Amino acid sequence: MNQLHLFLPCAAGVEGYLADEVRAITGVGNDDVLTGRGGVMVRGMWRDAMLLNLHSRLAQRVLVELSYTEYRSENDLYRAASEVAWEIWFTPKETFKIEVTAQHSPLTSLNFAALRVKDAIADRFRAKRNGVRPSVETHRPDVRVHMHLTTDTCTLYIDTSGEALFKRGWREDKGDAPLKETLAAAMIAATGWDPHGPNPQPLYDPCCGSGTVVIEAAQIARKIPAGILRSFAFEKLVPFQRHVWEAILDEAESKILDESPVPIFGSDVSHRMVDFAQRNAERAGVAETVQLRGGDALQRMPPCEQPGMMLLNPPYGERIAAAGSFGRNAAERMGVLERAGRETAQTEDGGEFFSQLASHWKKNYSGWSGWMLTPDLKLPGKMRLKESRRTPMWNGPIECRLFRFDMIRGAVKPRKDESAQRPVDEA
């Protein structure tokens, strides 16, 4: 096909990392990648759309832009959709659905806006295919059409992904509100961890839960594509050619490594969660790569002699109750009930837990770096540690920071002025 305009939405704060990933996957030049708020635009080919679906760990979807027009009413939306050659993308045999997002749209009903676009697509098929039109399916459509409205512009896309790309195909066992795979991959990207670089480091998540961070890391280390276990919506679109896709898969599979260049470790105080993580790792093809075990985060010693990187989404509030022996006691004092789930966006204090965790790290993890994603911007004060880096990152609608702490042997000392000389947030 001719050159396409692809749009890859992503979590806020991840756009720069996604742009780098897009260039690495497709080989397109800097002039063909445009980083915007909430996503990345790419000038590429149909093959690039397939490659990005298979390999991207940071994008939420891969959309093809088909129309960009101004509008003032629903009739303008009907006109815009009528002018798109939908028949070169799918046939009347496929079911479809309209997805609508909007920012400051003046329209009173987005449902009616979607209905007008649906009517335009159906009417165009009737005109082009002798009265035959595709059916609407709201639950599991073959084709998703995305419409994004601003104050005065309408953009229409066709979705080449289908289910959101964070659904890798390996997660079946999970706790409550698990960390999304795309966010775990963004955490890894933000640290700069490179198992294939000149100085590869071990990676360890001491609060691994169902294993999201360590499984993502293990697949990166083994060069296992993020989407190798799943199917995509583009397989039902007209431009799809099975032999081209199978050649892409064969090439990707030929690059998978038998072993990781570095060890990867995970532990959790909940043995139930460790079992979940082990089963997820087996489905992801990295059971032999990730070393998982139970253990209290406040007591677990370094898993290897070589200093490395700890990367975790630490427990908060109700999750503190499952974080270790001290955490359970602290939760009882705070009146917090213990639950099996972890990874919720609670921000109750938990200061004593984090202070003890920092003391444990300072005493036993000399030479390691600790990276922690949290919605609590006061976490360094609770840990009584000075962060060396803080990266803004969003977990859905929740604003977070990824803090880096460099471990130097010694006791944790109270900070004279916790607000003084804070590092400025990175862009």
C-alpha positions as CSV (number, residue, x, y, z in Angstrom):
1,M,0.0,0.0,0.0
2,N,1.0,3.6,-0.3
3,Q,2.5,5.5,2.7
4,L,0.2,5.5,5.7
5,H,-0.1,7.9,8.6
6,L,0.0,5.8,11.7
7,F,-1.0,7.0,15.2
8,L,0.2,5.1,18.3
9,P,-1.5,6.3,21.5
10,C,0.3,5.7,24.7
11,A,0.3,6.7,28.4
12,A,1.2,10.3,29.2
13,G,4.9,10.7,29.9
14,V,5.8,7.7,27.6
15,E,5.8,9.5,24.3
16,G,9.5,10.0,24.0
17,Y,10.3,6.4,24.8
18,L,7.7,5.2,22.3
19,A,9.2,7.4,19.6
20,D,12.6,5.8,20.2
21,E,11.0,2.3,20.2
22,V,9.2,3.1,16.9
23,R,12.4,4.1,15.2
24,A,14.1,0.9,16.5
25,I,11.3,-1.4,15.3
26,T,10.7,0.2,11.9
27,G,13.9,1.9,11.0
28,V,12.1,5.0,9.9
29,G,14.0,8.3,10.1
30,N,13.5,11.1,12.6
31,D,11.6,13.2,10.0
32,D,8.9,10.4,9.8
33,V,8.2,10.3,13.6
34,L,6.3,13.1,15.3
35,T,5.9,13.0,19.1
36,G,2.7,14.6,20.5
37,R,0.8,14.6,23.7
38,G,-0.6,11.1,24.3
39,G,1.0,9.4,21.4
40,V,3.3,9.2,18.4
41,M,2.6,9.8,14.7
42,V,4.5,7.8,12.2
43,R,4.8,7.9,8.4
44,G,5.1,4.3,7.4
45,M,4.0,1.4,5.3
46,W,1.5,-1.4,5.9
47,R,4.4,-3.7,6.9
48,D,5.4,-1.1,9.6
49,A,1.9,-1.4,11.1
50,M,2.3,-5.1,11.4
51,L,5.8,-4.8,12.9
52,L,4.6,-2.3,15.5
53,N,1.7,-4.4,16.6
54,L,4.1,-7.4,17.0
55,H,7.0,-5.7,18.7
56,S,5.8,-2.5,20.5
57,R,5.8,-2.8,24.3
58,L,4.7,0.8,24.9
59,A,1.9,1.6,22.4
60,Q,-1.7,1.1,23.4
61,R,-2.8,0.5,19.8
62,V,-1.7,1.0,16.2
63,L,-4.2,3.2,14.3
64,V,-4.2,4.2,10.6
65,E,-5.5,7.7,10.0
66,L,-8.0,7.8,7.2
67,S,-9.5,11.3,7.5
68,Y,-8.9,14.6,9.2
69,T,-11.5,17.3,8.7
70,E,-13.1,20.3,10.4
71,Y,-16.7,19.9,11.6
72,R,-19.5,21.9,13.2
73,S,-22.3,19.4,13.4
74,E,-23.1,15.7,13.1
75,N,-23.9,16.2,9.5
76,D,-20.2,17.2,8.9
77,L,-19.2,13.9,10.6
78,Y,-21.5,12.0,8.2
79,R,-19.9,13.7,5.2
80,A,-16.4,13.0,6.4
81,A,-17.0,9.3,7.0
82,S,-18.9,9.0,3.6
83,E,-15.7,10.2,1.8
84,V,-13.5,7.5,3.3
85,A,-13.0,4.4,1.0
86,W,-13.9,1.9,3.7
87,E,-14.3,-0.8,1.1
88,I,-10.5,-1.0,0.6
89,W,-10.1,-1.8,4.3
90,F,-12.8,-4.4,5.1
91,T,-15.8,-6.1,3.5
92,P,-19.5,-6.5,4.4
93,K,-18.6,-9.9,5.9
94,E,-16.8,-8.2,8.8
95,T,-18.6,-6.7,11.8
96,F,-17.6,-3.2,13.0
97,K,-17.9,-0.8,15.9
98,I,-17.4,2.9,16.3
99,E,-15.2,4.1,19.2
100,V,-15.4,7.8,20.1
101,T,-13.1,10.0,22.2
102,A,-13.4,13.7,22.5
103,Q,-11.7,16.8,23.9
104,H,-13.9,19.8,24.4
105,S,-16.3,18.8,21.6
106,P,-19.3,21.1,21.3
107,L,-21.6,18.2,20.4
108,T,-24.3,17.3,22.9
109,S,-24.2,13.5,22.3
110,L,-21.2,11.4,21.4
111,N,-23.5,8.4,21.0
112,F,-25.4,10.3,18.2
113,A,-22.1,11.3,16.6
114,A,-21.1,7.7,16.5
115,L,-24.4,6.7,15.1
116,R,-24.0,9.2,12.2
117,V,-20.6,7.8,11.4
118,K,-22.0,4.3,11.5
119,D,-24.8,5.3,9.1
120,A,-22.2,6.9,6.7
121,I,-20.2,3.7,6.6
122,A,-23.2,1.5,6.1
123,D,-24.6,3.8,3.3
124,R,-21.3,3.8,1.5
125,F,-21.1,0.0,1.5
126,R,-24.7,-0.1,0.2
127,A,-23.7,2.2,-2.6
128,K,-20.5,0.3,-3.5
129,R,-21.6,-3.3,-2.9
130,N,-25.1,-3.5,-4.4
131,G,-27.0,-2.8,-1.2
132,V,-24.9,-5.1,1.0
133,R,-23.5,-3.6,4.2
134,P,-21.6,-4.9,7.2
135,S,-23.3,-5.4,10.6
136,V,-22.5,-3.6,13.8
137,E,-21.1,-5.7,16.7
138,T,-20.5,-3.9,20.0
139,H,-18.8,-6.6,22.0
140,R,-16.2,-8.4,19.8
141,P,-16.2,-6.6,16.4
142,D,-13.9,-7.7,13.6
143,V,-13.1,-4.0,12.8
144,R,-12.9,-1.0,15.1
145,V,-13.3,2.5,13.7
146,H,-12.0,5.2,16.1
147,M,-13.2,8.8,15.9
148,H,-11.5,11.5,17.8
149,L,-13.1,14.9,18.2
150,T,-11.6,18.2,19.3
151,T,-13.3,21.5,19.5
152,D,-13.6,21.7,15.7
153,T,-11.7,18.8,14.1
154,C,-12.6,15.2,13.5
155,T,-10.0,12.4,12.9
156,L,-11.1,9.0,11.7
157,Y,-8.9,5.9,12.2
158,I,-9.1,2.2,11.5
159,D,-7.6,0.1,14.3
160,T,-5.1,-2.5,13.2
161,S,-4.6,-3.9,16.8
162,G,-8.1,-5.1,18.0
163,E,-7.7,-5.7,21.7
164,A,-5.4,-3.2,23.4
165,L,-1.8,-4.1,23.0
166,F,-1.2,-4.4,26.8
167,K,-3.1,-7.7,26.4
168,R,0.0,-9.8,25.5
169,G,-1.8,-13.1,25.8
170,W,0.1,-14.6,28.7
171,R,-1.6,-13.1,31.8
172,E,-4.3,-15.3,33.3
173,D,-3.4,-15.3,36.9
174,K,-3.4,-11.9,38.6
175,G,-4.2,-10.0,41.8
176,D,-6.5,-7.0,42.1
177,A,-5.8,-4.2,39.6
178,P,-2.5,-5.5,38.3
179,L,0.1,-3.3,36.7
180,K,-0.5,-3.1,33.0
181,E,2.2,-4.6,30.8
182,T,2.6,-1.4,28.8
183,L,3.3,0.5,32.1
184,A,5.8,-2.1,33.3
185,A,7.6,-1.8,29.9
186,A,7.6,2.0,30.2
187,M,9.2,1.7,33.7
188,I,11.9,-0.4,32.2
189,A,12.4,2.0,29.3
190,A,12.7,5.0,31.6
191,T,15.5,3.3,33.6
192,G,17.6,2.8,30.5
193,W,18.1,-0.9,31.5
194,D,19.7,-2.7,28.5
195,P,20.5,-6.4,28.9
196,H,22.2,-6.3,25.6
197,G,24.4,-3.2,26.2
198,P,28.0,-3.0,27.2
199,N,27.3,-3.1,31.0
200,P,24.2,-5.4,31.5
201,Q,22.8,-5.5,35.0
202,P,20.7,-8.0,36.9
203,L,17.1,-6.9,37.5
204,Y,15.1,-7.6,40.6
205,D,11.6,-6.8,41.7
206,P,11.2,-7.5,45.4
207,C,7.4,-6.9,45.3
208,C,6.7,-8.7,42.0
209,G,3.1,-9.6,42.5
210,S,1.8,-11.5,39.5
211,G,5.2,-10.9,37.7
212,T,4.4,-8.1,35.3
213,V,7.7,-6.3,35.5
214,V,10.0,-9.3,35.6
215,I,8.2,-11.0,32.7
216,E,8.4,-7.9,30.6
217,A,12.1,-7.7,31.4
218,A,12.7,-11.3,30.6
219,Q,11.0,-11.1,27.2
220,I,13.1,-8.0,26.4
221,A,16.3,-9.9,27.5
222,R,15.3,-12.9,25.4
223,K,14.2,-10.7,22.4
224,I,10.7,-12.3,22.6
225,P,8.2,-10.0,20.7
226,A,5.5,-8.5,23.0
227,G,2.7,-9.7,20.7
228,I,4.0,-13.2,19.8
229,L,1.2,-15.0,21.6
230,R,-1.8,-13.0,20.3
231,S,-3.7,-12.2,17.1
232,F,-4.5,-8.8,15.7
233,A,-7.3,-7.0,13.9
234,F,-5.2,-6.4,10.8
235,E,-5.5,-10.1,10.1
236,K,-9.1,-9.5,9.1
237,L,-8.5,-6.4,7.0
238,V,-8.3,-6.4,3.2
239,P,-4.6,-5.4,2.8
240,F,-3.6,-8.4,5.0
241,Q,-1.4,-11.0,3.2
242,R,-0.9,-14.2,5.2
243,H,2.5,-15.1,3.7
244,V,3.9,-11.6,4.4
245,W,2.8,-11.9,8.1
246,E,4.2,-15.4,8.4
247,A,7.5,-14.2,7.1
248,I,7.6,-11.4,9.7
249,L,6.8,-13.9,12.4
250,D,9.5,-16.3,11.2
251,E,12.1,-13.5,11.2
252,A,11.1,-12.5,14.7
253,E,11.2,-16.0,16.1
254,S,14.6,-16.6,14.6
255,K,16.0,-13.8,16.7
256,I,14.7,-15.1,20.1
257,L,17.6,-16.0,22.4
258,D,17.7,-19.3,24.3
259,E,19.0,-17.5,27.5
260,S,19.0,-14.1,29.0
261,P,22.3,-12.2,29.1
262,V,21.6,-11.2,32.7
263,P,19.7,-12.9,35.6
264,I,16.2,-11.6,36.4
265,F,14.7,-12.1,39.8
266,G,11.3,-11.6,41.5
267,S,10.0,-12.2,44.9
268,D,6.8,-11.4,46.9
269,V,5.7,-12.0,50.5
270,S,2.5,-13.6,49.1
271,H,3.3,-17.2,48.0
272,R,-0.1,-17.1,46.2
273,M,1.2,-14.2,44.0
274,V,4.5,-16.0,43.4
275,D,2.5,-19.0,42.1
276,F,0.6,-16.6,39.8
277,A,3.8,-15.1,38.6
278,Q,5.3,-18.5,37.9
279,R,2.3,-19.6,35.8
280,N,2.3,-16.3,33.9
281,A,6.0,-16.7,33.2
282,E,5.4,-20.2,31.8
283,R,2.8,-18.9,29.4
284,A,5.1,-16.0,28.4
285,G,7.9,-18.5,27.6
286,V,10.3,-17.2,30.3
287,A,9.8,-19.6,33.1
288,E,13.4,-20.7,33.0
289,T,14.6,-17.1,32.7
290,V,12.9,-15.5,35.7
291,Q,13.9,-16.8,39.2
292,L,10.9,-16.4,41.5
293,R,10.6,-17.0,45.2
294,G,8.6,-16.0,48.2
295,G,10.1,-13.6,50.8
296,D,9.5,-10.5,52.9
297,A,10.7,-7.4,51.1
298,L,12.1,-6.2,54.5
299,Q,14.2,-9.3,54.9
300,R,15.1,-10.6,51.5
301,M,18.9,-10.4,50.8
302,P,20.3,-9.6,47.3
303,P,19.6,-12.4,44.9
304,C,23.1,-12.3,43.4
305,E,26.6,-11.0,44.1
306,Q,26.7,-8.5,41.2
307,P,25.0,-5.3,42.1
308,G,22.1,-4.6,39.8
309,M,18.8,-2.7,39.5
310,M,15.7,-3.1,41.6
311,L,12.5,-2.0,39.8
312,L,9.2,-2.1,41.6
313,N,5.7,-0.6,42.0
314,P,5.8,-0.6,45.9
315,P,2.8,-1.5,48.1
316,Y,0.6,1.3,49.5
317,G,-2.3,1.3,51.9
318,E,-4.1,-2.0,51.8
319,R,-1.1,-3.4,49.8
320,I,1.2,-2.7,52.8
321,A,-0.6,-5.4,54.7
322,A,0.8,-7.9,52.2
323,A,4.3,-6.4,51.9
324,G,6.0,-8.1,54.9
325,S,5.9,-8.8,58.6
326,F,6.4,-5.1,59.5
327,G,3.9,-4.1,56.9
328,R,1.3,-6.3,58.5
329,N,1.9,-4.8,61.9
330,A,1.8,-1.2,60.4
331,A,-1.4,-2.0,58.7
332,E,-3.0,-3.2,61.9
333,R,-1.9,0.0,63.6
334,M,-3.5,2.0,60.8
335,G,-6.6,-0.1,60.8
336,V,-6.1,-1.3,57.3
337,L,-7.5,-4.7,56.4
338,E,-5.3,-7.2,54.6
339,R,-6.3,-8.2,51.1
340,A,-4.7,-10.7,48.6
341,G,-4.6,-8.0,45.9
342,R,-1.7,-5.6,45.4
343,E,-0.9,-2.9,42.9
344,T,-3.9,-0.6,43.7
345,A,-3.5,3.1,43.6
346,Q,-3.8,3.7,47.4
347,T,-1.5,6.3,49.0
348,E,-2.1,5.8,52.7
349,D,1.0,6.8,54.7
350,G,3.0,3.6,55.3
351,G,6.0,5.8,56.3
352,E,7.4,3.3,58.8
353,F,7.4,0.5,56.2
354,F,9.2,2.6,53.7
355,S,11.7,3.8,56.3
356,Q,12.5,0.2,57.2
357,L,12.7,-0.8,53.6
358,A,15.3,2.0,52.9
359,S,17.3,0.9,56.0
360,H,17.4,-2.7,54.7
361,W,18.5,-1.5,51.3
362,K,21.2,0.8,52.6
363,K,22.6,-2.0,54.8
364,N,22.4,-4.9,52.3
365,Y,22.2,-3.5,48.8
366,S,25.3,-1.4,48.4
367,G,26.0,-0.6,44.8
368,W,22.4,-1.3,43.7
369,S,20.0,1.2,42.3
370,G,16.4,1.2,43.4
371,W,13.6,2.5,41.0
372,M,10.1,2.9,42.5
373,L,6.9,3.9,40.7
374,T,4.5,5.6,43.1
375,P,1.7,8.2,43.1
376,D,3.1,9.5,46.4
377,L,5.3,12.4,45.6
378,K,6.5,12.5,49.2
379,L,8.0,9.0,49.1
380,P,11.6,10.1,49.3
381,G,10.8,11.8,52.6
382,K,9.2,8.7,54.0
383,M,12.2,6.7,53.0
384,R,14.6,9.4,54.2
385,L,16.6,8.9,51.0
386,K,17.6,11.5,48.5
387,E,16.4,10.6,45.0
388,S,18.9,10.9,42.2
389,R,16.3,11.1,39.5
390,R,12.5,11.5,39.2
391,T,10.6,10.8,36.0
392,P,6.9,11.8,35.6
393,M,4.8,8.9,34.5
394,W,1.0,8.3,34.5
395,N,-0.7,5.1,35.6
396,G,-4.0,5.7,33.7
397,P,-5.4,8.9,35.2
398,I,-3.1,8.8,38.2
399,E,0.0,11.0,38.1
400,C,3.0,9.1,39.4
401,R,6.8,9.5,39.7
402,L,9.5,6.9,39.0
403,F,12.1,7.7,41.6
404,R,15.7,6.4,41.5
405,F,17.6,5.8,44.7
406,D,21.3,4.9,44.6
407,M,22.3,2.7,47.5
408,I,25.4,3.6,49.5
409,R,26.2,1.5,52.6
410,G,25.3,3.2,55.8
411,A,22.4,4.1,58.1
412,V,19.5,6.1,56.8
413,K,19.7,9.6,58.3
414,P,16.9,12.1,58.8
415,R,16.9,14.8,56.2
416,K,17.4,18.3,57.4
417,D,15.2,19.8,54.8
418,E,13.3,17.3,52.7
419,S,12.0,20.0,50.3
420,A,15.4,21.6,49.6
421,Q,17.3,20.9,46.4
422,R,14.9,18.5,44.9
423,P,15.7,17.4,41.4
424,V,13.6,19.0,38.8
425,D,11.1,16.7,37.1
426,E,12.4,15.4,33.8
427,A,10.4,16.1,30.7
